Amino acid sequence: RNFLTQSLQSVGSYNSSMLMIPPNAAAVAVLSGIVMQHPEDISWKEDAAYIRDLAKKMHESTLMRGKKDQSRLLQLFENMADTLNRSRPADLEEPAADDDFATVAEMRYVMMRMEQAERKLKTEVNESGFAAGKDMIKHESAILGTMAKVIALEEYGYSPDEDYDGYAQRIVQGARAAINAAEGGDFSTYELSLSKVSTACQECHAAYKNN
């Protein structure tokens, strides 16, 4: 949400961030789908289907530079923000009842968000700044692990497959280990967890990306 706020505030910021908008919108769609199924009470749960639908519309077509798409996405995002703030606009379309995760969040964009998280965890954290980066590490690791679980759902077309599911589970485990390492202030374990995530990603891509 913070990323989209910054990226859509002007045509210039939209143009410079355009390529990363679809992965982040896909992540919002995924998280909204999870909220819809979550057993606990979440403040915007009753509106999660609307937020998921708005996020889907933000990345379902190829984006073009310039004011037209910036204005269109800004309107979608403002509707999303209002809905998250429990002020859902009355004229929103009713979301499709049967949309699954693969329908609202294209796999390539989910994978791009995972790659974004992995890259940020590798490049923006060093030992001296490890403690200060704790919140970011936990956030990005949670996103990484969550997206890895989602792309192992049958609707994405690869699962059930023992090898593919194993790669996804290794990424989930590595993300959890990174969160635990951040909580415990253990930088060595954090580095090891990211190395395991990277290895799982590389091996999975080698086996499946061109198939």
Secondary structure, DSSP 8 states (H G I E B T S, - for coil): -HHHHHHTSSHHHHHHHGGGHHHHHHHHHHHHHHHHH-SS--TTGGGHHHHHHHHHHHHSS---SSHHHHHHHHHHHHHHHHHHTT---TT-----TT--HHHHS-HHHHHHHHHHHHHHHHHS--STTTTTTHHHHHHHHHHHHHHHHHTTSGGGS--S-HHHHHHHHHHHHHHHHHHHHHHHT-HHHHHHHHHHHHHHHHHHHHHHTT-
